[in-house]
Amino acid sequence: MGNRLRIRFKCVSCERSVGGDPYIYNVKLVAESGDESENRWFLASSPTGSIEITRLVREPMDVGRSYHVEFTPAVHPLID
């Protein structure tokens, strides 16, 4: 499948949502940057930015850990 984009993000915050389900977390990820050679490669070849999501999970994401986020075109059965 073409038009695939994979970006390395670091989790900078993961907080339990207030007043709701104990398994709902608000997560903020920012595009990876830094002096490590691999990070420079990702930064040079990837867009920058941030993502904020709310997710329902039993285990929260690890703050400070890097994650790959992949974007692929959505397929619509009646159009594609």
WOGIKA-V676156 format. One record per residue. N is the residue number from 0. OMEGA is omega in degrees with one decimal (999 if undefined). BURIAL is 1 if it has 16 or more other C-alpha atoms within 10 Angstrom, else 0. D_FIRST is the distance of its C-alpha to the first C-alpha in Angstrom with 2 decimals. Layout:
((N;OMEGA;BURIAL;D_FIRST) (N;OMEGA;BURIAL;D_FIRST))
This chain:
((0;-179.8;0;0.00) (1;177.2;0;3.81) (2;177.8;0;6.87) (3;179.4;0;6.99) (4;179.5;0;10.75) (5;-175.8;0;12.96) (6;178.5;1;16.67) (7;-179.5;1;19.77) (8;174.3;1;22.28) (9;176.6;1;25.80) (10;-179.6;1;27.45) (11;173.5;1;30.63) (12;177.4;1;31.95) (13;-174.5;1;31.67) (14;177.4;0;34.53) (15;179.9;1;35.50) (16;-175.8;1;35.58) (17;169.4;0;39.17) (18;-178.6;0;40.95) (19;177.8;0;38.24) (20;-178.4;0;36.58) (21;-179.5;0;37.14) (22;178.0;0;33.49) (23;-178.5;1;32.04) (24;171.1;1;31.23) (25;-173.1;1;30.55) (26;173.2;1;28.31) (27;178.4;1;27.87) (28;175.2;1;25.40) (29;-179.9;1;25.66) (30;-177.5;1;23.51) (31;173.8;1;24.85) (32;178.6;1;27.38) (33;-174.8;0;30.35) (34;179.0;0;32.03) (35;-174.6;0;30.28) (36;179.7;0;28.45) (37;179.3;0;25.14) (38;177.5;0;25.47) (39;178.3;0;26.31) (40;178.8;0;23.18) (41;-179.1;1;20.99) (42;-179.2;1;23.19) (43;-174.4;0;23.04) (44;-176.3;0;19.25) (45;172.4;0;18.46) (46;174.4;0;19.76) (47;178.3;0;22.87) (48;-179.5;0;23.98) (49;177.5;0;24.61) (50;172.9;0;23.44) (51;-178.7;0;26.00) (52;170.2;0;25.26) (53;-176.1;0;27.51) (54;178.8;1;26.54) (55;-178.1;0;28.38) (56;174.8;0;28.73) (57;-179.1;0;31.60) (58;178.7;0;31.04) (59;174.1;1;30.58) (60;-179.1;1;28.26) (61;175.9;0;30.21) (62;-178.9;0;31.45) (63;180.0;0;31.02) (64;177.7;0;28.10) (65;178.8;1;24.76) (66;172.1;1;21.48) (67;176.1;0;17.84) (68;-177.5;0;16.15) (69;176.5;0;12.40) (70;175.3;0;11.16) (71;-179.8;0;7.93) (72;175.1;0;8.42) (73;179.7;0;10.69) (74;177.2;0;10.54) (75;-173.2;0;14.07) (76;-178.2;0;15.34) (77;-177.3;0;17.81) (78;-173.9;0;15.90) (79;999;0;12.32))
